[in-house]
């Protein structure tokens, strides 16, 4: 079941059916998830116990569904809602089918490997001339269409970075560490070529926090500064100007200033929609018809207020509170488990905490309310809670399944 779920992660992130139209005509993603669901029904090791985090997600799903049903523009938001509940289905499959530490390690490491393939393919297509021209600059885009926009693509990269530190701290395998170094370099190159200022800010924030958690802060900060300067000089001139507008908007074109103003407009229009539809908002995915805007909110907080209203604010706030409480609780409990699995779970909670921080930070500049990352990372937490029981050595768990021979010696070995 684990490898079926990893396969779906690949389909969801890389989305080959959006790259090659003939695959899209076959609807392979639908066929795949139906087959995975059928296998899940027969899977003997699944667990169906609800956690508090499950209830928080259920409450948020109910808020999304209610806002959709009561929306005056419901038909225009149907695709957004359908896509969101596909993520919910995957969350249900992964949290009920997986419960062992080894499964969790392979799942999260596979996530990084899939992201690296996604970035490499996108970079290769950029080299071959596939890009978008926006804000007066040539910008790298993802190979898919759903999340391939430069800002969305850059955000996806930022949200995955916390898992690099997780495997760096829990693996002593030389090849794994080499991969992680290359992964960070690839992420920085892709973010630079997207021209996404918010993604660059996320990269800087992640780098700074990681360095401040080390013993040699001054040395690594100096090294990071030198690498950043070298990377900036290596960028094309128009991209250099683009990033300079983060400090001095006057050096760039008027479109750069208008883009920044658009983030503020997301808050303003979100407040206006909340006043007009105080209970359930205008509905998920209908920001443009509801506001008459030509762009999305570019703000998590404006999107939450405007699209889901008071019910959504309460539901999302409760969900976020439960996520934070779960992270704090599991860090406290796993800290006392003196085993490789216990240390992995401890550092995993740190990675998810960092990812949540980055989601909230990037939410100042992007509409990421219904992004898959919220539910996927919550799913990792739920699996970790089950795996922690095994790390403590309870009775009644089956013997952990061995990895395939071709993969076993490449997997990270917890310190």
C-alpha positions in Angstrom: 0.0 0.0 0.0 2.9 2.3 0.8 4.2 2.3 -2.7 0.8 2.8 -4.2 0.5 5.9 -2.1 3.9 7.1 -3.2 2.9 6.6 -6.8 -0.1 8.8 -6.2 2.1 11.5 -4.7 4.1 11.4 -7.9 1.0 11.8 -10.0 -0.3 14.6 -7.8 3.0 16.7 -7.8 4.5 16.0 -11.2 1.1 15.6 -12.9 2.3 13.9 -16.2 -1.3 13.9 -17.4 -1.1 17.7 -17.7 2.2 17.5 -19.6 1.2 14.9 -22.1 -2.4 15.4 -23.3 -2.9 11.8 -24.3 -2.4 10.7 -20.7 -5.0 13.3 -19.6 -7.5 11.9 -22.0 -7.1 8.5 -20.2 -7.8 10.1 -16.8 -5.0 8.0 -15.3 -5.1 9.8 -12.0 -8.7 8.9 -11.5 -8.2 5.3 -12.4 -5.1 5.2 -10.2 -6.9 6.5 -7.0 -9.9 4.2 -7.6 -7.6 1.2 -7.8 -5.7 2.4 -4.7 -9.0 2.8 -2.9 -10.1 -0.7 -3.9 -6.8 -2.1 -2.6 -7.2 -0.1 0.6 -10.5 -1.8 1.2 -8.7 -5.2 1.2 -5.6 -4.0 3.0 -5.4 -5.9 6.3 -3.2 -3.5 8.4 -5.3 -0.3 8.2 -6.5 1.5 11.3 -9.7 3.5 11.5 -9.4 5.3 14.8 -10.1 9.0 14.7 -7.7 11.5 16.3 -8.4 15.1 17.4 -6.5 16.3 14.3 -8.9 14.2 12.1 -11.8 16.0 13.7 -10.2 19.4 13.1 -9.8 18.5 9.4 -13.3 17.3 9.3 -14.5 20.6 10.7 -12.6 22.6 8.1 -13.9 20.3 5.3 -17.4 21.0 6.6 -16.8 24.7 6.5 -15.5 24.5 2.9 -18.5 22.4 1.9 -21.0 24.7 3.5 -19.5 27.8 2.0 -19.6 26.1 -1.4 -23.2 25.1 -1.1 -24.3 28.6 0.0 -22.2 30.5 -2.5 -24.0 32.6 -5.1 -21.2 31.5 -7.6 -21.0 27.9 -6.6 -20.8 26.5 -10.1 -17.6 28.6 -10.7 -15.9 27.1 -7.6 -16.9 23.5 -8.2 -13.5 22.4 -9.7 -11.6 24.0 -6.7 -13.8 22.1 -4.2 -13.5 18.8 -6.1 -9.7 19.2 -6.2 -9.6 19.9 -2.4 -11.7 16.8 -1.6 -9.4 14.7 -3.7 -6.6 15.8 -1.3 -8.9 14.8 1.6 -9.4 11.3 0.1 -5.6 10.9 -0.1 -5.3 12.1 3.5 -7.8 9.4 4.6 -6.0 6.6 2.7 -2.5 7.5 3.9 -3.4 8.0 7.6 -5.4 4.8 7.9 -3.1 2.5 5.8 0.3 3.5 7.3 1.4 3.2 10.9 5.0 2.1 11.1 8.1 4.3 11.5 9.7 2.7 8.4 6.7 3.5 6.3 6.7 7.1 7.5 10.4 7.5 6.7 10.0 6.2 3.2 6.9 8.3 2.5 8.6 11.5 3.5 11.8 10.8 1.7 9.9 9.8 -1.4 8.2 13.3 -1.1 11.6 14.9 -1.5 12.7 12.7 -4.3 9.4 13.4 -6.2 10.0 17.2 -5.7 13.5 16.9 -7.0 12.3 15.1 -10.2 9.6 17.8 -10.5 12.2 20.6 -10.3 14.7 18.9 -12.6 12.0 18.3 -15.3 10.8 21.9 -15.0 14.4 23.2 -15.2 15.1 21.1 -18.3 12.0 22.4 -20.0 13.1 26.0 -19.1 16.4 25.3 -20.7 14.5 24.1 -23.8 12.6 27.4 -24.0 9.5 26.7 -21.9 8.8 29.7 -19.7 6.3 32.5 -19.1 7.0 36.2 -19.6 5.4 38.2 -16.8 6.2 41.4 -14.9 8.7 42.2 -17.7 10.9 39.2 -17.1 11.3 35.6 -18.4 10.3 33.3 -15.5 10.7 29.6 -14.8 7.4 27.7 -14.5 6.5 24.1 -13.3 5.9 21.5 -16.0 2.3 21.1 -14.8 -0.5 23.6 -15.2 -2.3 23.3 -11.8 0.6 24.5 -9.6 3.0 25.5 -12.4 2.6 29.2 -12.0 6.0 30.8 -11.0 4.7 31.9 -7.6 3.0 28.6 -6.9 5.9 26.6 -8.2 8.3 28.6 -6.0 6.0 28.1 -3.0 5.9 24.4 -3.5 9.7 24.3 -3.3 9.8 26.4 -0.2 7.2 24.2 1.7 9.3 21.1 1.1 12.6 22.5 2.3 12.0 21.7 6.0 12.3 18.0 5.3 15.8 18.5 4.1 17.0 19.2 7.6 14.9 16.3 8.9 17.0 13.8 6.9 20.2 15.6 7.4 19.8 15.1 11.2 18.6 11.5 11.0 20.8 10.1 8.3 24.5 9.3 8.2 24.4 7.8 4.7 26.9 9.7 2.5 24.7 9.4 -0.7 21.7 10.7 1.1 23.6 13.7 2.4 25.0 14.4 -1.1 21.4 14.3 -2.4 20.3 16.7 0.2 23.0 19.2 -0.6 22.1 19.0 -4.3 18.5 19.3 -3.4 19.0 22.6 -1.6 21.1 23.9 -4.5 18.5 22.9 -7.1 15.8 24.5 -5.0 17.7 27.8 -4.8 18.3 27.8 -8.6 14.7 27.1 -9.4 13.4 29.8 -6.9 15.9 32.3 -8.4 14.7 31.6 -12.0 11.0 31.9 -11.1 11.5 35.5 -10.1 9.1 35.0 -7.2 10.0 37.5 -4.5 7.8 35.7 -1.9 9.5 32.4 -2.6 12.9 34.0 -2.2 11.8 35.5 1.1 10.7 32.0 2.2 14.1 30.5 1.1 15.9 33.2 3.1 13.7 32.6 6.2 14.3 28.9 6.1 18.0 29.2 5.6 18.3 31.7 8.4 16.3 29.6 10.9 18.3 26.5 10.0 21.6 28.3 10.5 20.5 29.8 13.8 19.9 26.3 15.1 23.5 25.2 14.5 26.5 25.6 16.7 28.6 27.5 14.1 26.1 30.3 13.3 28.5 33.0 12.4 30.5 30.8 10.1 27.5 29.5 8.3 25.8 32.9 8.0 29.0 34.2 6.4 29.1 31.3 4.0 25.4 31.7 3.2 26.0 35.4 2.5 28.8 34.6 0.0 26.7 32.0 -1.8 23.7 34.3 -2.0 25.9 37.1 -3.4 27.4 34.7 -6.0 23.9 33.4 -6.9 22.6 36.9 -7.3 25.4 37.9 -9.6 24.8 34.7 -11.7 21.2 35.6 -12.3 20.2 37.4 -15.5 20.0 41.2 -15.2 16.2 41.4 -15.4 15.9 38.9 -12.5 18.4 40.8 -10.4 16.3 44.0 -10.9 13.2 42.0 -10.0 14.6 40.9 -6.6 16.0 44.4 -6.0 12.5 45.7 -5.9 12.0 43.9 -2.6 14.2 46.6 -1.1 13.7 49.5 -3.5 10.5 49.3 -5.6 11.6 52.3 -7.6 14.3 50.3 -9.5 11.8 48.1 -11.2 8.9 48.6 -13.6 5.5 49.9 -12.4 4.2 46.3 -12.6 6.4 45.3 -9.7 4.9 48.0 -7.5 1.3 47.1 -8.6 2.1 43.4 -7.8 3.0 44.4 -4.2 -0.1 46.5 -3.9 -2.2 43.5 -5.0 -1.2 41.7 -1.8 -2.7 44.5 0.2 -5.8 44.6 -1.9 -6.3 40.9 -1.0 -6.7 41.9 2.6 -9.0 44.8 1.8 -11.3 42.8 -0.5 -11.3 40.0 2.0 -12.6 42.3 4.6 -15.2 43.6 2.2 -16.4 40.1 1.4 -16.6 39.2 5.0 -18.8 42.2 5.7 -21.1 41.2 2.7 -21.1 37.5 3.5 -20.2 37.3 7.2 -21.2 33.7 7.9 -19.8 31.6 5.0 -18.1 34.1 2.7 -18.5 34.2 -1.1 -17.5 30.6 -1.5 -14.3 28.7 -2.2 -12.6 29.3 -5.5 -14.9 32.2 -6.6 -12.7 35.2 -5.6 -12.6 36.7 -9.1 -16.3 36.7 -9.9 -17.2 37.8 -6.3 -14.7 40.7 -6.4 -14.6 41.5 -10.1 -10.8 41.2 -9.8 -8.7 39.9 -12.7 -6.4 38.1 -10.2 -6.7 35.9 -7.1 -6.4 37.3 -3.6 -2.7 36.6 -3.2 -3.3 36.4 0.5 -4.1 33.4 2.7 -5.8 35.7 5.2 -7.9 37.7 2.7 -8.8 34.4 1.0 -9.9 32.9 4.3 -12.1 35.9 5.3 -13.6 36.5 1.9 -14.2 32.9 0.7 -15.1 31.1 3.9 -16.4 33.8 6.2 -16.8 33.5 9.9 -17.4 29.7 9.9 -14.2 29.2 7.9 -12.2 31.4 10.2 -13.3 29.5 13.2 -12.8 26.1 11.5 -9.3 26.9 10.1 -8.3 28.5 13.4 -9.3 25.3 15.3 -7.5 23.1 12.8 -4.3 25.2 13.0 -4.5 25.2 16.8 -4.8 21.4 16.8 -1.8 21.0 14.5 0.3 23.2 16.7 -0.8 21.4 19.8 -0.1 18.0 18.2 3.4 19.2 17.2 4.2 20.4 20.8 2.8 17.2 22.4 4.6 14.9 20.1 7.9 16.7 20.4 7.6 16.4 24.2 6.8 12.7 24.1 9.3 11.7 21.4 12.1 13.6 23.1 12.2 10.8 25.7 12.3 7.9 23.2 15.9 6.8 23.0 15.9 5.1 19.7 16.4 6.0 16.0 12.7 5.9 15.4 12.0 8.2 18.3 14.6 10.7 17.1 13.2 10.6 13.6 9.7 11.4 14.9 11.1 14.2 17.1 12.9 15.9 14.1 9.8 15.2 11.9 7.7 17.3 14.2 10.3 20.1 13.9 10.1 19.9 10.1 6.4 20.1 10.1 6.4 23.0 12.5 8.8 24.8 10.2 6.6 24.0 7.2 3.5 25.4 9.0 5.4 28.6 9.8 6.5 28.9 6.1 2.9 28.3 5.0 1.7 31.1 7.2 4.5 33.4 6.2 4.0 32.8 2.5 0.3 33.2 3.1 1.0 37.0 3.5 1.7 36.9 -0.3 -0.2 33.9 -1.7 -3.6 32.3 -1.5 -2.5 28.9 -0.2 -5.6 28.1 1.9 -6.6 24.9 0.0 -3.1 23.8 -0.8 -2.3 20.1 -0.4 0.5 20.8 2.0 -1.8 21.5 4.9 -3.4 18.1 4.8 -0.3 16.1 3.7 1.7 17.4 6.6 -1.1 16.8 9.0 -1.2 13.3 7.6 2.5 12.9 8.4 1.7 13.9 12.0 -1.1 11.4 12.3 1.1 8.6 11.0 3.9 9.7 13.3 1.6 9.5 16.3 0.8 5.9 15.5 4.5 5.1 14.7 5.5 6.6 18.1 3.6 3.8 19.8 5.7 1.3 17.9 8.9 3.3 18.7 7.9 2.8 22.4 7.7 -0.9 21.8 4.0 -1.8 22.4 2.6 -5.3 22.0 0.5 -6.2 19.1 2.2 -4.5 16.1 3.3 -6.6 13.2 7.0 -7.0 12.4 8.0 -4.0 10.2 8.0 -4.8 6.5 11.5 -4.9 5.0 12.3 -2.5 2.1 12.9 -3.9 -1.4 16.5 -4.9 -1.9 17.2 -2.2 -4.5 16.0 0.5 -2.1 17.0 -0.7 1.3 20.7 0.4 1.2 19.7 3.9 -0.1 17.2 4.8 2.6 18.3 7.1 5.4 19.5 5.4 8.5 18.4 7.4 11.6 21.3 8.6 13.7 
